[in-house]
Amino acid sequence: MPRQCKDRIFQFRRADTDMLVLPYKYVEDIRKLPNTVASPTVAHVHNLMGSSTNMHIILCNNLHFRTLQLKLTPNLSSLTRPMQEEVNFAVEKELTQSEDEWVTVKPYHTILDLVARVSARIFLGKPVCRNAEWLEVSTQFTENVFVSLVFLRLFPMWTHGFLNWVMPSSYRGTAYVNKAKKLLVPEINRRRNAAAEGQVEPEDAKNNLLSWMMEIATPEESEASALAHLEVVMSLASIHTSQMNAVHCLYDLLAHPEHLEPIREEIRAVVRKEGPWMKWEKPAFSKLRKLDSFMRESQRFNPPTLLSMHRVLLRDARMSDGTLLQKGAHISMAVNSIQNDPDVTPEPEKFDGFRYYKLRQRAGEGHLHQFSTTQDRILNFGHGPYSCPGRFFASLEIKIILVRLLMDYEFKFKNGNERPANLRAHEFIFPNPDAEILMRARPASERLSL
């Protein structure tokens, strides 16, 4: 963001829309606006080219938001063990067990597989979560959505209907949604029939996102194919964000190796207090303050997007200083520039993985500065009542994956010590999907006690 625009509204012109980028002084004003005035959902659907990428279903209702907020987050304690089990299953199935041989891997794809499996366990439960077709749908749908939106944003909106007919990624995305419906509609009907007959389902079959959506959906929201479609869309949000954050953390740990041993020692300290890995409950992960700090600092350097707090104005809205935002305006904030202002983050050009760990040592701030907490100038997850409702799940998921990887494996860059450069498309930032590193198993005595 240009320095001269730090305290001013400026217009960001894209081929598909003209966006107003607001300075941080309006955070509280935007936070307080109800979604009947300033809609984050309409903005997200436009940003993701929803009518061309099958994301438009979230305009039909807010079932996805309610389920995450009312069911997923309050139940994270009971979901911790299933997430650990799925990481264990994936590690034993997919990763090298050799202590002697360095194996070449592409972290983008390796971690994508781990995140997809963990997310599927929580979104669907066993045994559906291990269905190879679902794992393909949940990862490849996301890839095709981003290919489509990156391309479509280069052209004005009036061309999108035609382009949608000729884009292979559009056809593939729709095919994945249809495949998801073919997989999940029978499962939804099976669960409904079992409930109607009074059958007692195992806990894993009840405590998952699909069952919770079925439980709280209104009659208008309960159509099986719509629930299946929504599962695909929610998988996109979960897998994409968690995967990228975990890959960035791994790259940053290799680029700043001085942080690795203190994080491992912190994990060992939790093992000494809480016992072996599979005895850990959710509060144990809250004790990993150095890892949490590193995740937040890595996200500061590698945010998923340079713009957030998106809203589309459904009615005129007047800010506290008298500024009028007109109906139809698409607004956002340059969240990375706001966070990296030296007034907010001293020496923002310096990577300090324990920056936020040290801030939490200050009196009265132990609960602040966490990866999943939002502040008026730290807006990667938004701020206020419409903040990302899945951020607490994402934080736990990333920690579970990283703890197992860091304790069980050694990693090093394949060529020298240079961190793979990020890729950028519009305001989005991605870890390089083709970058390679080396990994091997640590000696058994140094691995995580299960």
N, C-alpha and C positions, 0 to 999 in steps of 0.2 A: 504494500500500500504506500503510495507517495506520502512523504512526510508532510507536505502542504495540505494533505487531505485528512490528517490525523483527527482533527476535530470537526470535520465538515462532511456533509453528505456528498457523495459523488456518484456519477452514473457509470455503470459497467455495461458496455454495449456488446451483446452477443448476437449472433445471427438469428437465434430463436426467441430472444427477449431482450429488453433493456432493463437491467437490474439496478436498483438503488442500493448502494453500500453505505450503511449507517455507521457513525463513530460510536465508541463504547458508551458515551454519555447517555445514549438512548436505551441501554440495556434494560433498565428498570421499567421504562415505559413499555417496551416491547414485551417484557416478561409478564406484565400485568394485563395485557390485552387478551380478552377471551378469544377462543378459536372461531367464534361466530363473527368476529371483527377481523382478525388476522390469522389465517389458517396455515399452520405448518404442514398439514397433510396435502392440501392443494399445491403448496410449493414443492414438496418432495416429489409428488407425482409428476409435476412439470419438469423438475430437474432430472428425473429418471426417464423422461419421455414416455410416461406411463401408458398412453394409448397405443404406443408402438412396441412396448416391451412387456406387456401383460402386468404392469404394476398398478394399473388403474383400479384394481379391485379394492384397494384400501380407501377409496373414496366412498364405497358403499356403506361402510359403518366403521366403528372404532373397536371392533372386537379384538383385533390384534393388540391394540394398546391396552385395553382393559385386561386381557389375559396376562400380558407381561407384568402389568402393574399390580393386579389383584391376586394373581396365582403364582406366577413364576418367581418373582422376587421374594415374596413371603415364605416360599417353600425351598429356598436355596439350601437350607441346612439339611433337608432330607434328600436333596439332589447331589450333594457333594460326593457321597460314596459311589453312586452310579457313574458319575463323571470320571472318578479315579479308575473305576473298573474298566471303563471304555478306553482310557489312555493306556492302561496296562495291556489290554487286549491288542490295541493297535501297535504298541511298541514291540510286543512279542511276535506279532504277525508280520510287521512291515520293516522293522529296523534291524540293522546289523547287530550281531552279538559278539563279533570278533574284537578281541583286545589287542591284537597284533597288527591287523591290516587297516590302513586308512581307506575308507570308502568314499567315493565321490557322490554327493547328493545335491539336489536342488532344493534348498530350504522352502522356497515358495510352494512347491508341490508336496514336499514331505509334510510340512505343517498344515497345508490345506487338507491333506488326508486325515490328520489327527483332529483338527477342528471340526471337519465334517462329521466324523464318527462320534465325537463327543456331543455335538449339537444334535445329531440324529437320535442319540440315546435319550436326550432330554425332551426333544420335540415329539418323538414317536414311541419311545420305549422299546423293549425287546419283544419279539425277535425282529420286528420290522426294521429297526434301526440298522441292522447289518445286511439288509437287502442291497445287493450291488447296484441294482437299477436306481434305487432311491439315492444312494451315495453319488451316482453319476448325475442324476437330476439336480440335486442340491448344489453341486459344485459347478456344473456346466451351464445351468440356467443363469447363474451369476455372471459367468464369463461372457455369455452372449448378450446379457443386458448391457454390460459396460461397452462391449464392442458397438452395439447399436446406438447407445446414447452419445458416445464420443463422435460417431459419424454424423448422426442426425443434428447435433448441435452446430455443425458447420453450415447448416442450411436454414433458411427461413421456415416458419411453421407451415406455410401454405404448401410447401413441397413435401412435407413428411408423409402425407397419405400415399403419394406415388412411391416415394423412396421405401416405404414400409413394404411395398409389394415386391421390391427387387432386392432387398437386403437378405442374404443367406442367414445372418444372425437373427433376424426377426422370425424367419421360418423355424429355425432351430429352437429359439426360445419358446414359441408356441407349441412345438412338438414336445418339449420337456414338460410344459404345464399339462398337456394332455396325457403324457406318460405318468405324471404324478397322480392325476385323477384316476387313471386306470389302476394304479397301485393302492391308493388310499381310500377311494370310495367303498370298495368291498370291506376294507378294514373298519371304516366308520360304521357301516351297516352291521358288521359282525359285533362291534362293541355295543351298539344300540340293542341288538337282539339279545345279547348276553345280559344286559341290564334289565331288559323287559322280562326275561325269564328268571331273574333273581340270581343269576350265576355270580359267584364271588371271584373277582379277577385278582391276580397277584398284584402286589403293590406297584411293581414296575409298570404294569399295564394301566394303572390308574393315575399314577403321578407323572404325567407328561403333558406337554403342551396341547397335543391333539385332544386328549380326554378332557382337559380343562376348558378348551374352547367349546367342546360339545356340551359341557356342563353349564357354562354361563351364557351361551348363545341364546338370543331371543328366537322365537319361532321364525321370524323373518331372516335371521342370520344362520339358520341351521341346515340349509341345503348342502348336502354332502359334497358335491363338486365344488361349491364355493369354499368350504372348509379346506378341501384339498389344495385348491388354488392358493388360499391364504397361507397354508403351511410352506409352500414353495417360496412365496414372497418373504415370509419371516425368516426362512433359512438364508436368503440372500443377505439380509441385514446382519444376522448373527455371524455367519461364516466369513463374509467379506471383511468385516471390521476386526474380528478377533484374529483371523489369520494374518492380516497385514501387521497388526500390532505385535504379534508374536515373532514374525519374521524380522521386523525392524529391531526388536529387542535383541534377537540373536546376533544380527549383524553388528549392532552397537556394542554388545559385549565383546565381540571379537576385535572391534576397532578400539575398545577401551578396556583391555583385559585386567586392569588394576581393580576393577569392580567385581570380578568373578569370584575370587576367593572369599571376600567378605560376605557375598550373597550365599555362597555355599556354607560358610560357617554359621550364618543365620539359620539356614535350613537345618543344619546339624543340631543347633541349639533347640529348635522346635522338636526335632526327633527325640532329643534327650528328655524333654519335658512332656511331650504328648504321646510318645511311643512310636512304633513303626508307622509307615506311610498310611496303611489302610485303617489305622485307628484314628487318623486325623479327622476331626470334624470341622465344620466351616470356620469357627473362631480361630483355629490354628493358623489358617491362611492370613488372617488379619495381623498376625504377629510377624509376618514377613515384610517389615516396613522398608527395608533396604531394597528388596525386589520391587515392591510397590512404587517406591520413589524412582527406581530405574525405569520402570514402565512409563511413568508419567513424563520423565525427562526425554525418553526416546520418542514418545508421542509429540512432545514439544518440537523436536527437531524433524519429525516425520509425521505430520498430521495427516489424517486421511483426506482432508480437504482444507483449502485455504479460506473457504467461506462456510459459514454456518449461521444458525439462528434465522433460517429462511422462513419467510412468511409471504403469503399473497393476501393483500387487503381486500376483504369482501365488502367493507364499508369505509368511508373516510375515517381517519383517526388523527387526532390532534395530540402532539407530544407536549410534555410539561413546559417546554420553552415556547410553545405556540406554533411550532412547525406543523404544517398540515401534510399528512400522507394521504394521497388520494386513492379512492377505490380502484382496484385493478393493479396497483403497483406491486411489483415483486421486490421484496427487500431482503437484505442479508447483512452480515457483518464480517469484516476481514479478521477472523478470529485468531489466526496465527500472528498477524502483525500486532494485534492488540496484546496478546500474551507475551510477545517478544519485545515489547516496548521496554527500554531500560528502567522506566519507572515501575514496571511490574516485575520484570525479571532482570536483576542486576547481571551485567556481563552476559547478555543473551547469546553471544557468539561462542561462549564456553560451554562444552558439554560436561556437566557435573551430575553423574548418575545418582548421587546421594543428596542433591540439592533440596529435595522435598523432605527427605528423611531428617535433615538438619533443621528445616523449618518446623517440623513436628516436635522437635525437642523444646521449642519455646513454650513458655507457660501459657496454658489455655488453648494451645493450637494442636494438641495431639490428635484431635479428630478431623483436622483440616488437611489440605494439601495431599489428599489421596487420589489415586488414579481415577476413581469413579465419582469423586465429588466435583461439583461445579461451583464456580465463583463468577462474580460479575465481569472478570477479565480473563477467565479461563473457560472457554465456551465450546470446546471440541464436542461435548455431549449436549450442547445447548445450555439453558439455564431456566429455572422456574418449573411450572407445572407441566410443561411440554418437553422437558428434558428427555433424552433417550431413556426409555423405561427398561431397556435391556443392558444398561451399562454395568450393573452389579453382577449380572450373570457373566458378561464378557470378562470382567476383571477376575472373577473366580476361575473361569475356564482357562484364561491365559496363564494364570499362576499354576494351576494344576499341570498344564502341559509343560511349562518351563521348568518347574521343580523336577519333574521326572527326567526331562532331557538334560538339564545341567548337572544333575547328580549321577546320571548313568552314562554320560557320554562326554568325550572330549571333542572339541571342534577347532578347526583352524581354516584360515583362508587358503584357497587352492593356489593362488598366484600372488605372492607377496603379502602385504599387510593392509591393502587398501580396501576400504568398505565398498561393496558394489553400489554404484550410483543409482539413485531412485529414478523412476520414470514419471513423467508428468503428462497429463491429458486434461486440458481445461484447468479447473481448479483442483483436480484430484491428483494425489500423489500415491504411487504404487512402488513397492519393492520390486527390484528387477526379477522377473519370473524365470529368467534363464541363467541367473548367477549360480555358480557352483562353489561349494565348500567341501572340506574333508571332515569326516567324523569316524570315530571308533569308540568301542565300549571301554569304559573305565574298568580298572581291576575290580573284581567282585567285592573286595573288602571296602572299597570306597563308594560303592553304589548305595542307592537308597534302600534302606531296610523296609521290606514290604510287610 
